[in-house]
Amino acid sequence: MRQIRYVLSRLAIGVLAWSAGISACSCGEARASNGVTNGTPSGSIAIAQGEERSVRKPIIIDTRSKQEYAAGHLDGALLMPHDVIGSLIEAQVPDKGTPVLLYCRGGGRAEAARKTLTSMNYTHVKNLGGMQSAADTLKKEVVK
């Protein structure tokens, strides 16, 4: 009987802690009014870290040449050509858990860059393919 009471008291404490966590969460309409959907701001990727949850803004990287970048690139994109990205990335993106979104003209150079970054232990790297596909996916404009 004593064991049953102990288990029930622990269960009750767990339920109270869980419900307190839910009531402290600013979910639903409050988030929607701030441009946030499902707890993730537009253009950001949420990453769970143990019990904490942080939101990291993705870094967009153009893996084409300097000349191609100058002719037009996605608004906000950094230039890191695929053949030198390994030597440039750590200065710009020291946190290897930061989401990195790559694009080029057709996807091939972005894939080579993705392989380089994953071999360097970057954990959230995605090849978005060509620039137009990336622009459509990210809802970004091409700028000069």
Backbone torsions as a table, in degrees:
resi	resn	phi	psi	omega
1	MET	NA	-40.1	-180.0
2	ARG	-63.6	-39.5	179.7
3	GLN	-66.2	-38.6	179.4
4	ILE	-64.2	-44.0	178.3
5	ARG	-62.0	-40.5	179.2
6	TYR	-62.6	-46.4	179.7
7	VAL	-63.3	-44.4	179.3
8	LEU	-64.0	-38.0	179.2
9	SER	-67.3	-39.5	177.4
10	ARG	-65.9	-39.2	178.0
11	LEU	-63.5	-43.3	179.3
12	ALA	-63.2	-41.5	178.0
13	ILE	-62.4	-42.6	178.8
14	GLY	-62.3	-42.6	179.5
15	VAL	-65.6	-41.4	178.2
16	LEU	-63.9	-43.7	178.8
17	ALA	-62.8	-42.1	179.5
18	TRP	-63.5	-46.3	-178.4
19	SER	-68.3	-32.4	176.1
20	ALA	-65.7	-38.9	177.8
21	GLY	-64.4	-38.5	-180.0
22	ILE	-70.0	-41.6	-178.5
23	SER	-70.6	-25.3	177.9
24	ALA	-78.6	-16.4	-178.8
25	CYS	-75.6	134.4	178.2
26	SER	-93.6	66.7	-175.9
27	CYS	-87.4	174.9	169.4
28	GLY	76.2	-131.6	-171.7
29	GLU	-63.2	-35.6	-179.6
30	ALA	-60.9	-39.8	179.3
31	ARG	-73.0	-40.0	-178.5
32	ALA	-61.5	-34.9	-179.3
33	SER	-71.5	-18.1	178.6
34	ASN	-96.6	14.1	-179.7
35	GLY	76.7	25.0	-178.2
36	VAL	-114.6	133.2	179.0
37	THR	-119.2	128.8	179.6
38	ASN	52.6	35.1	177.1
39	GLY	79.5	4.9	-178.7
40	THR	-123.5	118.3	177.6
41	PRO	-59.0	149.4	178.3
42	SER	-56.0	133.0	178.3
43	GLY	82.1	5.6	179.7
44	SER	-119.6	161.0	178.8
45	ILE	-122.1	126.3	179.0
46	ALA	-86.1	136.8	-179.3
47	ILE	-130.7	122.4	179.6
48	ALA	-75.4	137.7	176.5
49	GLN	-130.7	97.2	-177.2
50	GLY	60.3	-123.7	178.4
51	GLU	-90.8	-14.6	179.7
52	GLU	-88.6	160.2	177.2
53	ARG	-134.8	123.3	179.5
54	SER	-121.4	156.6	179.6
55	VAL	-114.0	125.6	179.5
56	ARG	-115.6	129.9	178.0
57	LYS	-74.6	131.0	179.9
58	PRO	-68.2	148.8	174.8
59	ILE	-99.4	127.1	179.7
60	ILE	-99.8	127.4	-176.9
61	ILE	-125.7	128.0	173.9
62	ASP	-89.5	120.6	-175.6
63	THR	-99.1	13.4	-179.9
64	ARG	-84.2	-173.4	179.9
65	SER	-77.7	166.7	178.2
66	LYS	-60.3	-39.2	-179.4
67	GLN	-67.0	-42.3	178.4
68	GLU	-65.2	-41.2	178.7
69	TYR	-60.6	-44.6	-179.1
70	ALA	-63.5	-31.0	179.8
71	ALA	-73.6	-19.2	179.2
72	GLY	157.3	134.9	179.8
73	HIS	-149.9	168.2	178.7
74	LEU	-70.6	138.9	178.5
75	ASP	-55.5	124.2	177.9
76	GLY	89.9	-3.5	-177.9
77	ALA	-77.1	142.5	172.8
78	LEU	-89.8	149.6	175.2
79	LEU	-96.1	120.9	173.0
80	MET	-145.3	91.1	-179.0
81	PRO	-53.0	144.0	-172.9
82	HIS	-56.2	-31.5	-175.9
83	ASP	-82.0	-9.0	177.9
84	VAL	-127.8	6.2	-176.5
85	ILE	-58.8	-33.2	179.9
86	GLY	-62.0	-31.0	-179.9
87	SER	-89.8	-12.6	-177.3
88	LEU	-103.4	-28.8	-167.0
89	ILE	-62.0	-43.3	-173.8
90	GLU	-64.6	-29.8	177.5
91	ALA	-70.0	-34.6	-177.5
92	GLN	-92.3	-32.5	-176.1
93	VAL	-134.6	77.5	-177.4
94	PRO	-70.4	-27.9	-179.7
95	ASP	-82.3	111.0	-175.6
96	LYS	-72.3	-4.4	175.7
97	GLY	-95.2	-3.5	178.8
98	THR	-68.3	133.6	176.0
99	PRO	-64.4	130.3	179.5
100	VAL	-121.5	123.9	-179.4
101	LEU	-112.4	122.8	-174.4
102	LEU	-111.6	146.9	171.3
103	TYR	-149.7	164.1	174.9
104	CYS	-147.5	-142.3	178.5
105	ARG	-85.8	-44.1	-177.0
106	GLY	-128.2	-9.1	178.3
107	GLY	115.9	-21.0	-176.7
108	GLY	-66.9	-47.1	179.7
109	ARG	-69.8	-35.0	176.8
110	ALA	-64.7	-35.1	178.2
111	GLU	-68.8	-40.4	176.5
112	ALA	-61.6	-41.6	178.1
113	ALA	-65.7	-39.8	178.7
114	ARG	-60.1	-44.1	179.2
115	LYS	-63.1	-40.1	177.1
116	THR	-60.9	-48.3	-177.3
117	LEU	-66.5	-39.8	178.6
118	THR	-67.8	-32.3	176.3
119	SER	-69.6	-19.6	177.0
120	MET	-93.8	10.6	177.0
121	ASN	73.9	23.1	168.2
122	TYR	-75.1	131.4	-167.9
123	THR	-100.4	-17.1	-176.6
124	HIS	-128.3	71.0	-176.8
125	VAL	-114.6	131.6	-178.5
126	LYS	-132.8	134.7	174.6
127	ASN	-89.4	115.9	179.4
128	LEU	-90.5	0.7	178.8
129	GLY	84.4	-139.4	-178.6
130	GLY	-76.6	166.8	-176.0
131	MET	-61.0	-42.9	-178.4
132	GLN	-66.3	-40.4	176.4
133	SER	-62.2	-43.1	178.2
134	ALA	-63.9	-41.5	178.9
135	ALA	-60.9	-42.9	178.9
136	ASP	-65.8	-44.7	-178.4
137	THR	-63.2	-44.7	-174.5
138	LEU	-90.8	-6.3	-177.0
139	LYS	56.6	47.9	-179.6
140	LYS	-114.1	152.0	176.6
141	GLU	-92.3	152.6	172.8
142	VAL	-87.1	127.3	-179.5
143	VAL	-125.2	164.4	176.8
144	LYS	-110.5	NA	NA
